[in-house]
Amino acid sequence: MDLWWRRLTNKGSSVPRQADTSSRCVTESVSGTHDFVVANYSRIRDLSAGDFVTSGTFSVGGYDWFLRFYPCGSLWSDPFHREQYRGYAAASVHLLKRETPVVARARVTIGLVDRHGAMASNKTLDAYNFTPRLPRKFHAFARKSKLTSRRYLKDDCVTISVGGNNWSIRFYPDGDGRGPGYASAFLHLVRGAAGATGVKAKFTLSLLGKDGKVYKDSNPVCIAKTFETAAGAVNSTWGIVKFVEKSTLQEANCFTVRCDLTVLKQAVVHKMY
């Protein structure tokens, strides 16, 4: 470009070069976890191939989802591949149908939860465009022999988890000892996605009254932190020591602590010249 421009100018003249520019794109995504407990597994373990049980509906990212579990495998594949998946239970993740057409792009991590509450045998697939007619299918979700092992079968129940990060709210009505006269509230990372060493998240803790609206004497604060995923990590819990005055709680009588959570992905930087 510089050579072509100089041919059109007088010899010896200088052409100023524009400064390099850059732009930054930060992608935000919402992450959620749903545990599907399959009770009385011994009663469904011998169902016919293609028969399934369905989870309850759960919401992530403003969309409604549900799981299907096929204890003896599915009938999605042709006869040749069905033989390949013999001996496996199957699972699928579905986007619930709405009145208006909808497409949701999501990446799914699905696995079994062992008797200690840890997610194992995880399977993660690339981002996928979900529609109510296009679920994400896991043909070889887990070997049927694994489902009956002592590691995963507890009180005749098998738990299937989808998502990656598992969170809880910790609320201390009398405070955590650092803010006299105040109740404390924190967000705690119970379990991080497999392979993750830290989860970056932005969250807001709010006190809601009976009408579902933010209580008049509370002041929600947005917090951005990195939660450590190692067991017992000090920085796996972040929140507000002086969340709300205890006198406000007594006045409210009935209330709800809500957490609005956004899990942040790593920023991707593109340099443009």
C-alpha positions in Angstrom: 0.0 0.0 0.0 2.9 2.4 0.9 4.7 1.7 -2.5 1.6 2.4 -4.6 0.9 5.6 -2.7 4.4 7.0 -3.2 4.3 6.5 -6.9 1.5 9.0 -7.0 3.4 11.6 -5.0 6.5 13.7 -5.7 9.9 12.1 -5.4 11.4 12.5 -2.0 8.1 13.5 -0.3 7.3 11.7 2.9 4.0 10.0 3.5 2.8 9.9 7.2 2.0 6.5 8.5 -1.1 6.1 10.5 -0.7 4.8 14.0 -1.6 1.1 14.6 -5.0 0.6 16.1 -6.4 -2.2 18.3 -9.8 -3.2 19.6 -10.9 -5.4 22.4 -13.8 -7.8 22.5 -14.9 -9.2 25.9 -17.4 -12.1 25.6 -19.7 -12.6 28.5 -21.5 -15.8 29.1 -23.8 -17.2 31.7 -23.1 -20.6 33.3 -25.4 -22.8 35.3 -25.5 -26.3 36.7 -28.4 -28.7 37.1 -28.2 -32.0 39.0 -30.7 -34.6 37.7 -31.2 -37.3 40.4 -32.5 -40.5 39.0 -34.1 -42.2 41.9 -35.0 -46.0 42.1 -32.5 -46.7 39.3 -32.9 -50.4 39.7 -36.5 -50.1 38.4 -35.4 -48.4 35.1 -32.1 -50.0 34.4 -33.7 -52.7 32.2 -35.9 -50.4 30.1 -35.9 -51.0 26.3 -33.4 -49.1 24.2 -34.9 -45.7 23.3 -36.9 -45.4 26.5 -36.0 -42.4 28.7 -36.7 -40.5 31.8 -36.9 -36.7 31.8 -35.5 -34.1 34.3 -37.4 -31.1 35.6 -37.1 -27.8 33.6 -34.2 -25.5 34.6 -33.2 -22.0 33.4 -29.8 -20.8 32.2 -29.1 -17.6 30.3 -32.7 -16.7 30.0 -33.6 -20.0 28.3 -35.4 -23.1 29.7 -33.8 -26.5 29.4 -34.3 -30.2 30.3 -32.4 -33.5 30.2 -33.3 -36.9 28.9 -31.6 -40.0 30.2 -31.7 -43.3 28.3 -30.6 -46.1 30.7 -30.3 -48.7 27.9 -29.2 -46.4 25.1 -31.0 -44.5 22.4 -32.3 -45.3 18.9 -30.8 -42.2 17.3 -28.1 -44.0 15.3 -28.4 -46.4 12.4 -28.2 -50.2 13.2 -24.4 -50.3 12.6 -23.7 -47.6 15.1 -26.2 -48.9 17.6 -24.0 -52.0 17.9 -21.1 -49.7 18.5 -22.9 -48.0 21.5 -24.2 -51.3 22.9 -23.5 -51.3 26.6 -23.8 -47.6 27.0 -26.4 -45.4 28.6 -27.2 -42.2 26.6 -28.2 -38.7 27.5 -29.4 -35.5 25.7 -29.8 -31.8 26.5 -32.9 -30.1 25.2 -34.0 -26.5 24.7 -37.6 -26.1 25.7 -40.0 -24.9 23.0 -41.3 -21.4 23.1 -44.2 -19.7 21.3 -41.7 -17.9 19.0 -38.8 -19.7 17.3 -35.6 -19.6 19.3 -32.0 -20.5 18.8 -29.5 -20.7 21.8 -25.8 -21.2 21.4 -24.3 -23.1 24.3 -21.4 -25.4 25.2 -22.4 -28.3 27.4 -20.4 -30.3 30.0 -22.3 -33.3 31.3 -21.2 -36.1 33.6 -22.0 -38.3 36.6 -21.8 -37.2 40.2 -20.1 -39.6 42.5 -21.1 -40.4 46.0 -18.9 -37.6 47.4 -20.6 -35.0 45.2 -17.8 -34.6 42.7 -18.5 -34.5 39.0 -16.7 -37.2 37.1 -16.7 -38.9 33.7 -17.2 -35.5 32.2 -18.0 -35.0 28.5 -17.7 -31.5 27.0 -18.6 -30.8 23.4 -18.0 -27.6 21.3 -20.5 -24.8 21.2 -23.7 -25.9 19.6 -26.8 -24.1 18.2 -29.7 -25.5 20.1 -33.3 -25.4 18.8 -36.3 -27.2 20.3 -35.9 -29.8 17.5 -32.1 -30.1 17.7 -30.9 -31.3 21.1 -27.3 -32.1 22.0 -27.0 -35.9 22.0 -24.5 -38.0 24.0 -24.6 -41.5 22.5 -22.0 -43.0 24.7 -22.7 -41.0 27.9 -21.6 -43.7 30.4 -21.1 -47.5 30.4 -24.1 -49.2 32.1 -21.7 -51.2 34.3 -20.4 -47.9 35.7 -23.8 -46.7 36.7 -24.2 -49.7 39.1 -20.8 -49.2 40.7 -20.5 -48.2 44.3 -18.8 -44.9 43.2 -21.9 -43.6 41.5 -24.9 -45.5 42.8 -26.0 -44.3 46.2 -29.3 -45.4 47.9 -30.4 -46.7 44.5 -29.9 -43.1 43.0 -27.7 -41.9 40.1 -27.1 -38.2 39.7 -26.4 -36.6 36.3 -24.9 -33.1 36.3 -24.9 -30.7 33.4 -23.2 -27.3 33.4 -19.7 -27.1 34.9 -19.8 -24.7 37.9 -21.9 -25.2 41.0 -22.6 -22.2 43.2 -24.3 -21.5 46.6 -25.3 -18.4 48.5 -24.1 -18.2 52.1 -26.2 -15.9 54.3 -25.4 -15.0 57.9 -28.3 -13.3 59.6 -26.1 -12.3 62.6 -23.1 -11.4 60.5 -19.8 -13.3 60.0 -18.2 -11.5 63.0 -16.6 -8.7 61.0 -19.5 -6.3 60.8 -21.4 -5.8 64.1 -25.1 -5.0 63.6 -25.1 -6.3 60.0 -26.1 -9.5 58.3 -23.5 -10.9 55.8 -24.0 -12.5 52.4 -21.5 -14.3 50.2 -21.4 -16.3 46.9 -19.5 -19.5 47.2 -18.1 -21.7 44.3 -19.0 -25.2 45.4 -17.5 -27.0 42.4 -15.7 -25.6 39.4 -15.7 -26.9 35.8 -13.3 -29.7 35.1 -9.8 -28.5 34.4 -10.4 -24.9 35.6 -8.1 -23.4 38.1 -10.2 -20.2 38.6 -13.6 -18.9 37.6 -14.0 -15.2 36.8 -17.4 -14.0 37.7 -19.4 -10.8 38.2 -22.3 -11.0 40.6 -24.8 -8.8 42.5 -26.4 -9.8 45.8 -29.8 -8.3 46.5 -32.4 -8.3 49.3 -35.9 -8.7 48.0 -39.1 -8.0 49.9 -42.4 -9.9 49.7 -43.3 -8.2 46.4 -40.1 -9.5 44.7 -38.6 -6.0 44.5 -35.3 -4.8 45.9 -35.9 -3.8 49.5 -35.9 -0.1 50.1 -33.1 -0.1 52.8 -30.7 -2.3 50.9 -28.1 -1.3 48.4 -27.1 -4.0 45.9 -23.4 -3.9 44.8 -21.9 -5.4 41.7 -18.7 -7.4 42.5 -16.2 -8.9 40.0 -13.8 -11.5 41.4 -11.9 -14.7 40.5 -13.0 -17.7 42.4 -10.5 -20.4 43.1 -11.6 -24.0 42.3 -9.2 -26.0 44.6 -10.9 -27.7 47.5 -10.8 -25.6 50.6 -9.4 -22.6 48.7 -9.6 -19.3 50.7 -10.7 -17.3 47.6 -13.6 -19.6 46.7 -16.0 -17.3 48.5 -16.6 -13.6 47.9 -19.4 -11.3 49.1 -20.5 -8.5 51.4 -19.7 -8.4 55.1 -22.1 -5.5 55.8 -24.9 -6.7 53.5 -27.8 -5.2 55.3 -28.5 -3.9 58.8 -30.1 -6.6 61.1 -32.8 -4.1 62.1 -33.9 -4.0 58.4 -34.3 -7.8 58.4 -36.5 -7.6 61.5 -38.6 -5.0 59.8 -38.9 -7.0 56.5 -40.0 -10.1 58.4 -40.1 -12.1 55.1 -37.4 -11.7 52.5 -35.3 -13.3 49.7 -31.6 -13.1 49.0 -31.0 -13.1 45.3 -27.8 -13.4 43.3 -27.5 -12.3 39.7 -24.4 -14.1 38.3 -22.4 -13.7 35.1 -19.4 -16.0 34.5 -16.8 -14.2 32.4 -14.8 -15.9 29.7 -11.2 -14.8 28.8 -11.1 -11.8 26.6 -10.0 -12.3 23.0 -7.9 -9.4 21.6 -7.6 -8.8 17.9 -5.1 -6.3 16.6 -6.0 -4.5 13.4 -3.5 -2.7 11.2 
